[in-house]
Amino acid sequence: PRRREVFTSPCLRLREHQLPLGQCSQEAVMEAAQWQQMLGHEPAVLAPEHLALALLSEYGTNGYRKNGGVMIRILQSLQVRLVDVRVAVLDVLPGPAAASYVESERMRSKSAKMLTEPGRTVQPSFRQSDWPKLLSDALKSLTAGLTERKNEAKLLLLAAVAGEHVLLIGPPGTGKSLLARRLAALCQGKCFEHLMTSFTTPEEILGPISLLALQEDKVLRKAKNYLPEADVAFLDEVFKASPGVLNSLVSVLNERVVDNGSERCKIPLWCLVGASNELPDTPVMDALYDRFLLRSHVSYISDTGLRGFLAQELTDTSSVQAGQDGQDGQDNDFTSFTSFDCKDCQEACRAAQQVAVPSRLLRMVGALRRHLEEAQPKKLISDRSLAKAMRLLQVAAFTMGAQEVSEIDLLLLRHIFEGSGQHGADGSMVVKWLLEHCFSRHEEDVLRTVQRGLRQIQAKAKGAKSRAKRILLQKLQMIHRVVEEQVGLWHRAEASIHYRLRIAGLKSKEAGFSWLEPGDVQKMADKLLPQVRQVIGFCESLRSQVMLYFGLLEADESAASLPSNTLGYEVDEQALLEVPGIGRVLAQLLLSRFGSLEAVLEAAETDATELTSIPGIGPRRLQQIRAHAKAQTSAERREHSSG
């Protein structure tokens, strides 16, 4: 068939016969013809490969989302990536344009795959690829013999690796002290442990006053075997300490310094674990409470896990020894499967600074903070907690083997943000907000701005002279860089989500290490993946338009004056928008029904029944369309007579 007939008639002409085409079929044929032109192939016959390319995209080359998508859904259900199928189709097509597409897609796919592989930055003790196995073994050590304490153990490990402080809050007998002692045993280094009371003095924590120094009129502490020399510390019932001790702990937790005589000395403290049966009930405690970046509520074992816990205790011979009281008893059977020291954690934190944090996540965190500040009850997030939270996310991503922080990782913020100011929150508000706002329309707005720029270039390209073409090409190159950046950004986002699913054991039998529970990862991924795939489709549509306009601008003057219909609905849509009372949605509806502007105007003049059957087209609109058709005919006659 001739190309003109394809674009101006809803029927496909085969000799004497006419084959009626549905709306989706017309769109697919038009899209295939545009791919044919974009790849520089002869316009005589459409190849099946061109039609396949048209069916492998959620968006047309005109930037609008298509109504079909059956093939896309089939491939997704078979877990086949669209980019792989598109590369396979383009690989069999001739011409340099197809080869360039294949090469760029393969490079992009390789770049996205690198995100699912651990980094190759060699560390003195551990590489990034070593951390998932190391943390998995450490988690086994922490949770051995314990029931429903996996989340708390992960939080302790994250605090230890990131060099932050963690607070465990819960009733007596829930294993808080046991978990803290096990963490201290895992971390090779000096440890300090103390049970705080209202009678605890600074000397019991920071060390006694040296009598020899007093003889020399100096007030110095003997810090050996006390908190100032510890790498890891555990303070039980931390909020029951005296005001003097609490004031000293504020500087210890934040600045890692202690006052010794007239000097302020740095201390090697890397991680401090605090435990308490109750939350602080006075505003005086808020300063100390805010120094604990991570907080977790440890509750009693649920009814679901109670039976297994009791059965285990009845068969455990060590539980009948003196001093045993369930999960808070002596840890005689604890065996460390692995160990690491604070220097290893420091090296991991330095390497984690190379982990990328996309700007869209920074906007999300800012919006979450505003939401919590406006919520009832109000929750204030300090600037210190906000900055440390972002560094913590980098460390979490690095130790999982990722190279970019994902939206899924933001679920860790429930242990940081909620509970600030108003204590006792369980993190449900943060999780609910993240599930509802995990994707921002701001990203699509950026792409729509790019799309408007492409439309301006298209409007000026027809009949442009050489100098104007060079200017348009420069603008198109800038748009091309933006589009390629967006395509790479969203392909990396998709790869990051799939990597979190894989290490959580949801896509592969060989799971890695994940800081989050599989159920939470799956919920977030179900919300994110459809949105991310939609934006990727939009980006690929824009990239197709860019390549098409490159070809048009770089062609001869004769080749540049192609019929307007070869550019899809864009030009016809702009013409319909000039009709009073017709907006963009109605213009798209008319073009999807009739195929072209000429067909719409012809229907208005000859048989208006089908035209008035469209919602929004009444007698008044019909008269406006007819008036526009007459004005266009008069303009063509004047142009012809003047020529």
C-alpha positions as CSV (number, residue, x, y, z in Angstrom):
1,P,0.0,0.0,0.0
2,R,1.0,3.6,-0.5
3,R,2.0,5.4,2.6
4,R,-0.4,8.3,2.0
5,E,-3.3,5.9,2.0
6,V,-2.1,4.4,5.3
7,F,-2.3,7.8,7.0
8,T,-5.4,9.2,5.6
9,S,-7.8,6.3,5.6
10,P,-9.0,3.9,8.3
11,C,-8.8,1.1,5.7
12,L,-5.9,-0.7,4.3
13,R,-6.3,-0.9,0.5
14,L,-5.3,-4.2,-1.2
15,R,-6.1,-3.8,-5.0
16,E,-9.9,-3.7,-5.2
17,H,-10.5,-4.6,-1.6
18,Q,-10.4,-2.5,1.6
19,L,-9.5,-4.0,4.9
20,P,-10.9,-2.1,7.8
21,L,-8.3,-1.3,10.5
22,G,-9.2,-0.7,14.1
23,Q,-7.8,2.2,16.0
24,C,-5.0,0.2,17.6
25,S,-4.1,-1.3,14.2
26,Q,-4.0,2.1,12.6
27,E,-1.7,3.5,15.3
28,A,0.6,0.4,15.0
29,V,0.9,0.9,11.2
30,M,1.6,4.6,11.5
31,E,4.1,3.9,14.3
32,A,5.8,1.2,12.1
33,A,6.1,3.7,9.2
34,Q,7.7,6.2,11.5
35,W,10.2,3.6,12.7
36,Q,10.9,2.8,9.0
37,Q,11.6,6.4,8.2
38,M,13.6,6.9,11.4
39,L,15.9,4.0,10.5
40,G,16.4,5.3,7.0
41,H,14.8,2.3,5.2
42,E,13.0,2.4,1.8
43,P,9.4,3.5,2.2
44,A,8.1,0.9,-0.3
45,V,7.0,-1.9,2.0
46,L,6.7,-2.1,5.8
47,A,8.7,-5.0,7.2
48,P,7.4,-7.2,10.1
49,E,10.3,-5.9,12.1
50,H,9.0,-2.3,11.9
51,L,5.6,-3.4,13.1
52,A,7.3,-5.3,16.0
53,L,9.1,-2.2,17.0
54,A,5.9,-0.3,17.0
55,L,4.3,-2.9,19.3
56,L,7.2,-3.0,21.8
57,S,6.6,0.5,23.3
58,E,3.9,1.8,25.6
59,Y,4.4,5.3,24.0
60,G,4.2,6.3,20.4
61,T,6.9,8.4,18.8
62,N,4.4,11.3,19.1
63,G,4.9,11.1,22.9
64,Y,1.4,9.9,23.8
65,R,0.6,6.7,25.5
66,K,-0.9,4.0,23.3
67,N,-4.1,2.2,23.9
68,G,-2.7,-1.3,23.2
69,G,0.1,-2.9,25.1
70,V,-1.0,-6.5,24.9
71,M,2.4,-7.7,23.6
72,I,4.1,-5.7,26.4
73,R,2.0,-7.3,29.1
74,I,2.6,-10.8,27.6
75,L,6.3,-10.3,27.7
76,Q,6.3,-8.9,31.2
77,S,4.3,-11.9,32.4
78,L,7.0,-14.1,30.9
79,Q,9.6,-12.0,32.7
80,V,11.2,-11.0,29.4
81,R,12.7,-7.6,29.2
82,L,11.4,-5.3,26.5
83,V,14.9,-3.9,25.8
84,D,16.2,-7.4,25.0
85,V,13.4,-8.0,22.5
86,R,13.9,-4.6,20.9
87,V,17.6,-5.2,20.5
88,A,17.0,-8.6,18.9
89,V,14.6,-7.0,16.4
90,L,16.9,-4.1,15.6
91,D,19.8,-6.5,15.2
92,V,18.3,-8.1,12.1
93,L,17.4,-4.8,10.4
94,P,20.0,-3.2,8.0
95,G,21.4,0.3,8.1
96,P,23.7,2.3,10.4
97,A,20.8,3.7,12.4
98,A,19.7,0.3,13.5
99,A,23.3,-0.7,14.4
100,S,23.6,2.5,16.4
101,Y,20.4,1.7,18.3
102,V,21.6,-1.8,19.1
103,E,25.0,-0.6,20.3
104,S,23.5,2.1,22.6
105,E,20.9,-0.3,24.0
106,R,23.6,-2.9,24.8
107,M,25.8,-0.3,26.4
108,R,22.9,0.9,28.5
109,S,21.9,-2.7,29.5
110,K,25.5,-3.4,30.5
111,S,25.5,-0.2,32.6
112,A,22.3,-1.2,34.3
113,K,23.6,-4.7,35.0
114,M,26.7,-3.3,36.7
115,L,24.4,-2.0,39.4
116,T,23.4,-5.5,40.3
117,E,27.0,-6.5,40.8
118,P,29.1,-5.7,43.9
119,G,31.7,-3.0,43.6
120,R,35.3,-3.8,42.9
121,T,36.8,-1.2,45.2
122,V,39.3,-3.3,47.2
123,Q,39.4,-2.6,50.9
124,P,42.3,-3.5,53.2
125,S,40.1,-6.1,55.1
126,F,36.8,-6.6,53.2
127,R,35.6,-5.8,49.7
128,Q,32.1,-4.7,49.1
129,S,31.3,-8.2,47.8
130,D,32.4,-9.7,51.1
131,W,29.9,-7.7,53.3
132,P,26.7,-9.6,52.4
133,K,28.2,-12.9,53.4
134,L,29.8,-11.4,56.5
135,L,26.5,-9.8,57.6
136,S,24.5,-13.0,57.0
137,D,26.8,-14.9,59.2
138,A,26.8,-12.2,61.9
139,L,22.9,-12.2,61.8
140,K,23.0,-16.0,62.4
141,S,25.2,-15.4,65.4
142,L,23.0,-12.7,66.9
143,T,19.8,-14.5,66.5
144,A,20.9,-18.1,67.4
145,G,18.4,-19.5,69.8
146,L,16.2,-16.4,69.8
147,T,12.7,-16.1,68.5
148,E,11.3,-13.1,66.5
149,R,14.4,-11.0,67.1
150,K,15.7,-10.8,63.5
151,N,14.6,-7.2,62.9
152,E,16.3,-6.0,66.1
153,A,19.5,-7.9,65.3
154,K,19.6,-6.3,61.8
155,L,19.2,-2.9,63.4
156,L,22.1,-3.5,65.8
157,L,24.3,-4.7,62.9
158,L,23.4,-1.6,60.8
159,A,24.3,0.7,63.7
160,A,27.6,-1.1,64.3
161,V,28.6,-0.9,60.6
162,A,27.5,2.7,60.2
163,G,29.1,3.9,63.5
164,E,25.8,5.1,64.9
165,H,24.0,4.5,68.2
166,V,20.9,2.4,68.7
167,L,18.2,2.4,71.4
168,L,16.2,-0.7,72.2
169,I,13.0,0.0,74.1
170,G,10.7,-2.7,75.5
171,P,9.5,-4.5,78.6
172,P,11.8,-6.7,80.7
173,G,12.7,-10.2,79.5
174,T,12.6,-9.5,75.7
175,G,16.3,-10.1,75.0
176,K,17.5,-6.5,74.7
177,S,20.6,-7.0,76.9
178,L,21.4,-10.4,75.3
179,L,21.4,-8.9,71.8
180,A,23.6,-6.0,72.9
181,R,26.1,-8.4,74.6
182,R,26.2,-10.5,71.5
183,L,26.9,-7.5,69.3
184,A,29.8,-6.5,71.6
185,A,31.2,-10.1,71.3
186,L,31.0,-9.9,67.5
187,C,32.8,-6.6,67.3
188,Q,36.5,-7.2,67.9
189,G,37.6,-4.3,70.1
190,K,37.3,-3.0,73.6
191,C,33.8,-3.2,75.1
192,F,32.2,-1.5,78.1
193,E,29.0,-2.5,79.8
194,H,27.1,-1.0,82.7
195,L,23.7,-1.1,84.3
196,M,22.5,2.5,85.0
197,T,20.6,3.5,88.1
198,S,19.6,6.9,89.6
199,F,22.6,6.5,91.9
200,T,25.1,6.0,89.0
201,T,27.9,8.6,89.2
202,P,30.1,9.8,86.3
203,E,33.1,8.0,87.9
204,E,31.4,4.6,87.2
205,I,31.1,5.4,83.5
206,L,34.0,7.7,82.7
207,G,36.5,6.4,85.3
208,P,37.5,7.4,88.8
209,I,39.5,10.5,89.7
210,S,43.3,9.8,89.9
211,L,44.6,10.4,93.5
212,L,48.1,10.8,92.2
213,A,47.0,13.6,89.9
214,L,45.1,15.3,92.8
215,Q,48.4,15.5,94.7
216,E,49.7,17.6,91.8
217,D,46.6,19.8,91.9
218,K,45.1,18.2,88.7
219,V,41.7,16.6,88.3
220,L,42.3,13.7,85.9
221,R,40.4,10.4,85.4
222,K,41.7,6.9,85.2
223,A,39.9,5.9,82.0
224,K,41.4,2.4,81.6
225,N,38.6,-0.3,81.2
226,Y,35.9,2.4,81.2
227,L,33.8,4.0,78.5
228,P,36.4,6.5,77.2
229,E,38.6,3.6,76.0
230,A,35.8,1.4,74.6
231,D,35.0,0.9,70.9
232,V,31.6,-0.6,71.6
233,A,29.5,0.1,74.7
234,F,26.3,-1.1,76.2
235,L,24.3,0.9,78.8
236,D,21.3,-0.8,80.3
237,E,18.5,1.3,81.6
238,V,20.2,4.3,80.1
239,F,17.5,6.8,81.0
240,K,17.6,6.0,84.8
241,A,21.0,7.6,85.2
242,S,21.6,10.7,87.2
243,P,21.6,14.2,85.5
244,G,25.4,14.4,85.8
245,V,25.9,11.2,83.8
246,L,23.2,12.1,81.3
247,N,24.9,15.4,80.5
248,S,28.2,13.7,80.0
249,L,26.6,11.1,77.7
250,V,25.3,13.8,75.3
251,S,28.8,14.9,74.3
252,V,30.0,11.3,74.3
253,L,27.3,10.2,71.9
254,N,27.4,13.1,69.5
255,E,31.0,14.5,69.5
256,R,32.7,11.4,70.8
257,V,34.6,13.5,73.4
258,V,34.9,13.5,77.2
259,D,36.2,16.2,79.5
260,N,39.3,15.0,81.4
261,G,40.6,17.8,83.7
262,S,41.1,20.9,81.6
263,E,41.2,19.0,78.3
264,R,38.5,17.7,76.0
265,C,39.7,14.3,74.7
266,K,38.6,12.4,71.7
267,I,37.5,8.8,72.4
268,P,37.4,5.8,70.1
269,L,33.8,5.0,70.7
270,W,32.2,3.7,67.5
271,C,28.8,2.3,68.5
272,L,26.8,2.6,71.7
273,V,23.7,0.4,72.4
274,G,21.2,1.8,74.9
275,A,18.4,-0.3,76.4
276,S,15.5,0.8,78.5
277,N,12.2,-0.6,79.8
278,E,10.5,2.7,79.4
279,L,10.7,5.9,77.3
280,P,11.9,9.1,78.8
281,D,9.0,11.1,80.2
282,T,10.6,14.5,80.6
283,P,11.7,17.1,77.9
284,V,15.1,17.1,79.5
285,M,15.8,13.6,78.1
286,D,15.0,14.7,74.5
287,A,18.6,15.8,73.8
288,L,19.9,12.4,74.8
289,Y,17.1,10.6,73.0
290,D,17.9,12.4,69.8
291,R,21.5,11.2,69.9
292,F,20.3,7.7,69.3
293,L,19.8,7.7,65.5
294,L,18.2,4.2,65.3
295,R,15.4,3.2,67.7
296,S,13.4,0.0,67.9
297,H,10.6,-1.2,70.1
298,V,11.2,-4.8,71.3
299,S,8.0,-6.5,72.2
300,Y,7.1,-9.9,73.7
301,I,7.0,-12.9,71.4
302,S,3.7,-13.0,69.4
303,D,1.2,-15.8,69.7
304,T,2.4,-17.2,66.4
305,G,5.9,-17.8,67.6
306,L,5.2,-18.6,71.2
307,R,4.7,-22.3,70.7
308,G,8.1,-22.7,68.9
309,F,9.8,-20.6,71.6
310,L,8.4,-22.7,74.5
311,A,9.3,-26.0,72.7
312,Q,12.8,-24.8,72.2
313,E,13.2,-23.7,75.8
314,L,11.9,-27.1,77.0
315,T,14.6,-28.9,75.0
316,D,17.4,-26.5,75.8
317,T,19.4,-28.1,78.7
318,S,21.3,-24.8,79.4
319,S,18.0,-23.1,80.3
320,V,17.7,-25.0,83.6
321,Q,21.0,-23.7,85.0
322,A,20.9,-21.1,87.7
323,G,20.5,-17.6,86.6
324,Q,18.5,-18.5,83.4
325,D,15.3,-16.6,82.8
326,G,14.5,-17.1,79.2
327,Q,15.8,-14.8,76.6
328,D,17.6,-12.5,79.0
329,G,19.6,-15.3,80.7
330,Q,23.3,-16.1,80.5
331,D,24.4,-16.8,76.9
332,N,26.4,-20.0,77.4
333,D,25.7,-21.4,74.0
334,F,26.5,-18.4,71.9
335,T,29.0,-19.1,69.1
336,S,30.3,-16.4,66.8
337,F,30.3,-17.5,63.1
338,T,32.2,-14.4,62.1
339,S,33.7,-11.2,63.5
340,F,34.7,-7.8,62.4
341,D,36.2,-4.8,64.1
342,C,35.5,-1.1,64.0
343,K,38.3,-0.4,61.5
344,D,36.5,-2.6,59.0
345,C,33.3,-0.6,59.6
346,Q,35.2,2.7,59.2
347,E,36.6,1.5,55.8
348,A,33.1,0.5,54.7
349,C,31.7,3.9,55.7
350,R,34.4,5.7,53.7
351,A,33.7,3.5,50.6
352,A,30.0,4.0,51.0
353,Q,30.4,7.7,50.2
354,Q,30.7,6.6,46.5
355,V,27.2,5.2,46.6
356,A,24.9,7.4,44.5
357,V,21.8,9.0,46.0
358,P,19.4,10.1,43.2
359,S,18.0,13.6,43.6
360,R,14.5,12.3,43.4
361,L,15.1,10.5,46.7
362,L,16.3,13.7,48.3
363,R,13.0,15.4,47.3
364,M,11.1,12.4,48.8
365,V,13.0,12.6,52.1
366,G,12.3,16.4,52.3
367,A,8.6,15.8,51.6
368,L,8.4,13.1,54.2
369,R,10.0,15.4,56.8
370,R,7.4,18.1,56.0
371,H,4.6,15.6,56.3
372,L,5.8,14.4,59.7
373,E,6.1,18.0,60.9
374,E,2.5,18.8,59.9
375,A,1.1,15.5,61.2
376,Q,-0.9,15.1,64.4
377,P,0.8,14.5,66.7
378,K,3.7,16.6,65.4
379,K,7.0,14.9,64.8
380,L,10.1,17.1,64.5
381,I,13.2,15.8,62.7
382,S,16.4,17.5,63.6
383,D,18.9,18.5,60.9
384,R,21.5,16.2,62.5
385,S,19.2,13.2,62.3
386,L,18.3,14.0,58.7
387,A,22.0,14.3,57.6
388,K,23.0,11.1,59.4
389,A,20.0,9.3,57.9
390,M,21.2,9.9,54.4
391,R,24.7,8.6,55.2
392,L,23.1,5.6,56.9
393,L,21.2,4.8,53.7
394,Q,24.5,4.9,51.7
395,V,26.1,2.4,54.1
396,A,23.0,0.2,54.0
397,A,23.1,0.1,50.2
398,F,26.9,-0.5,50.1
399,T,26.8,-3.4,52.5
400,M,24.0,-5.0,50.5
401,G,26.3,-4.9,47.4
402,A,24.4,-2.1,45.6
403,Q,25.9,1.0,44.0
404,E,22.8,3.3,44.3
405,V,20.3,4.0,47.0
406,S,16.8,2.9,46.0
407,E,13.3,4.0,47.0
408,I,13.0,0.7,48.8
409,D,15.9,1.6,51.1
410,L,13.9,4.5,52.4
411,L,11.8,2.1,54.5
412,L,14.7,2.1,56.9
413,L,13.8,5.6,57.9
414,R,10.9,4.3,60.0
415,H,13.6,3.5,62.7
416,I,14.9,7.1,62.5
417,F,12.1,9.5,61.8
418,E,9.2,8.2,63.7
419,G,9.5,8.5,67.4
420,S,11.3,11.8,67.3
421,G,9.6,14.3,69.6
422,Q,6.6,12.1,70.2
423,H,7.9,8.8,71.5
424,G,6.5,5.4,71.1
425,A,5.6,5.4,67.4
426,D,6.1,2.1,65.6
427,G,7.1,3.5,62.2
428,S,3.7,2.8,60.5
429,M,3.2,6.4,59.5
430,V,6.5,6.6,57.7
431,V,5.8,3.3,55.9
432,K,2.3,4.3,54.9
433,W,3.5,7.6,53.5
434,L,6.3,6.0,51.5
435,L,4.0,3.4,50.0
436,E,1.6,6.2,48.9
437,H,4.3,8.7,47.7
438,C,7.1,6.4,46.5
439,F,6.8,7.9,43.0
440,S,6.7,11.6,42.3
441,R,5.0,13.1,39.2
442,H,7.8,15.7,39.2
443,E,9.8,13.2,37.1
444,E,7.2,13.0,34.4
445,D,6.9,16.8,34.5
446,V,10.6,17.0,33.5
447,L,10.0,14.7,30.6
448,R,7.0,16.7,29.5
449,T,9.1,19.8,29.4
450,V,11.5,18.0,27.1
451,Q,8.5,17.0,25.0
452,R,7.4,20.6,24.6
453,G,10.9,21.5,23.4
454,L,10.7,18.7,20.8
455,R,7.4,20.1,19.6
456,Q,8.8,23.5,19.2
457,I,11.7,22.1,17.1
458,Q,9.3,20.1,15.0
459,A,7.2,23.2,14.3
460,K,10.2,25.2,13.2
461,A,11.9,22.4,11.3
462,K,9.6,22.4,8.3
463,G,11.0,24.7,5.6
464,A,13.9,25.8,7.8
465,K,17.0,27.2,6.1
466,S,20.5,26.0,6.7
467,R,21.4,28.5,9.5
468,A,18.1,27.8,11.3
469,K,18.7,24.1,10.9
470,R,22.1,24.4,12.7
471,I,20.5,26.2,15.6
472,L,17.7,23.6,15.8
473,L,20.3,20.8,15.7
474,Q,22.2,22.4,18.6
475,K,19.0,22.6,20.7
476,L,18.2,19.0,19.7
477,Q,21.6,17.8,20.9
478,M,21.0,19.4,24.3
479,I,17.6,17.7,24.5
480,H,19.3,14.4,23.4
481,R,21.7,14.6,26.3
482,V,18.9,15.2,28.8
483,V,16.8,12.3,27.4
484,E,19.8,9.9,27.4
485,E,20.5,10.9,31.0
486,Q,16.9,10.3,32.0
487,V,16.8,6.9,30.2
488,G,20.0,5.8,32.0
489,L,18.7,7.1,35.3
490,W,15.4,5.2,35.1
491,H,17.0,2.0,33.8
492,R,19.3,2.1,36.9
493,A,16.3,2.7,39.1
494,E,14.6,-0.4,37.7
495,A,17.8,-2.5,38.1
496,S,18.1,-1.3,41.7
497,I,14.5,-2.5,42.5
498,H,15.1,-5.9,40.8
499,Y,18.4,-6.3,42.8
500,R,16.5,-5.6,46.1
501,L,14.0,-8.3,45.1
502,R,16.7,-10.7,44.3
503,I,18.7,-10.3,47.5
504,A,15.5,-10.5,49.6
505,G,15.0,-14.0,48.1
506,L,11.9,-13.0,46.0
507,K,13.4,-13.5,42.5
508,S,16.1,-16.0,43.2
509,K,16.7,-19.1,45.4
510,E,20.1,-17.8,46.3
511,A,19.2,-14.7,48.3
512,G,21.8,-12.3,49.5
513,F,21.7,-10.0,52.5
514,S,18.9,-7.5,52.9
515,W,18.3,-5.0,55.7
516,L,14.6,-5.2,55.1
517,E,12.1,-8.0,55.4
518,P,10.9,-9.7,52.1
519,G,7.3,-8.7,52.6
520,D,8.2,-5.0,52.9
521,V,10.4,-5.1,49.8
522,Q,7.7,-6.8,47.8
523,K,5.1,-4.2,48.8
524,M,7.3,-1.3,47.8
525,A,8.4,-3.0,44.6
526,D,4.8,-3.6,43.6
527,K,4.1,0.1,43.9
528,L,7.3,1.3,42.2
529,L,7.9,-1.0,39.2
530,P,4.7,-0.1,37.2
531,Q,5.5,3.6,37.6
532,V,9.2,3.2,36.7
533,R,8.4,1.1,33.6
534,Q,5.9,3.8,32.5
535,V,8.5,6.5,32.8
536,I,11.1,4.3,30.9
537,G,8.5,3.9,28.1
538,F,8.0,7.7,28.0
539,C,11.8,8.2,27.9
540,E,12.2,5.8,25.1
541,S,9.4,7.5,23.2
542,L,11.2,10.8,23.5
543,R,14.5,9.2,22.4
544,S,12.7,7.9,19.3
545,Q,11.4,11.4,18.6
546,V,14.9,12.8,19.0
547,M,16.3,10.3,16.5
548,L,13.5,11.0,14.1
549,Y,14.1,14.8,14.2
550,F,17.8,14.3,13.8
551,G,17.1,12.5,10.6
552,L,14.7,15.2,9.4
553,L,17.0,18.1,10.1
554,E,20.1,16.4,8.6
555,A,18.3,15.4,5.4
556,D,18.2,17.3,2.1
557,E,15.8,20.1,1.6
558,S,13.7,17.8,-0.6
559,A,13.7,15.0,1.9
560,A,12.8,17.4,4.7
561,S,9.5,18.4,3.0
562,L,7.8,15.1,3.9
563,P,4.0,15.1,4.3
564,S,2.9,16.3,7.7
565,N,1.2,13.0,8.4
566,T,4.5,11.2,8.5
567,L,5.1,13.0,11.8
568,G,2.1,11.3,13.4
569,Y,-0.7,13.2,15.0
570,E,1.5,16.2,16.1
571,V,0.9,18.6,13.2
572,D,-2.8,17.7,12.7
573,E,-3.3,18.0,16.4
574,Q,-1.9,21.6,16.4
575,A,-4.2,22.4,13.6
576,L,-7.3,21.1,15.4
577,L,-6.3,23.0,18.5
578,E,-6.9,26.2,16.5
579,V,-10.6,25.4,16.2
580,P,-12.5,27.2,19.0
581,G,-13.7,24.9,21.8
582,I,-11.5,21.9,20.9
583,G,-8.9,21.0,23.5
584,R,-6.0,18.6,23.4
585,V,-8.0,15.6,24.7
586,L,-10.8,16.1,22.1
587,A,-8.3,16.6,19.3
588,Q,-6.5,13.4,20.2
589,L,-9.9,11.6,20.3
590,L,-10.8,12.9,16.8
591,L,-7.5,12.0,15.3
592,S,-7.6,8.5,16.8
593,R,-11.1,8.0,15.3
594,F,-10.5,9.4,11.8
595,G,-6.7,9.1,11.4
596,S,-6.0,12.6,10.0
597,L,-7.1,16.2,9.9
598,E,-8.3,15.9,6.3
599,A,-10.6,13.0,7.3
600,V,-12.1,15.0,10.2
601,L,-12.8,18.0,8.0
602,E,-14.2,15.8,5.2
603,A,-16.6,14.1,7.7
604,A,-17.8,17.5,8.9
605,E,-18.7,18.6,5.3
606,T,-20.2,15.3,4.0
607,D,-21.6,13.0,6.8
608,A,-21.6,14.5,10.3
609,T,-23.3,11.5,11.9
610,E,-20.2,9.8,12.9
611,L,-18.6,13.0,14.0
612,T,-21.4,14.1,16.3
613,S,-21.4,10.6,17.9
614,I,-18.1,11.5,19.6
615,P,-18.6,12.8,23.1
616,G,-18.0,16.6,23.2
617,I,-19.0,17.2,19.5
618,G,-22.4,18.9,19.4
619,P,-24.0,21.2,16.8
620,R,-22.0,24.2,17.9
621,R,-18.7,22.4,17.7
622,L,-19.7,20.9,14.4
623,Q,-20.3,24.4,13.0
624,Q,-17.0,25.6,14.3
625,I,-15.2,22.7,12.6
626,R,-17.0,23.5,9.3
627,A,-16.1,27.1,9.6
628,H,-12.4,26.1,10.1
629,A,-12.6,23.9,7.0
630,K,-13.9,26.7,4.9
631,A,-11.3,29.1,6.2
632,Q,-8.6,26.6,5.4
633,T,-10.0,26.0,1.9
634,S,-10.1,29.8,1.3
635,A,-6.5,30.2,2.5
636,E,-5.4,27.4,0.1
637,R,-7.1,29.1,-2.8
638,R,-5.6,32.5,-2.1
639,E,-2.1,30.8,-1.8
640,H,-2.7,29.0,-5.1
641,S,-3.9,32.1,-6.9
642,S,-1.0,34.2,-5.6
643,G,1.4,31.5,-6.7
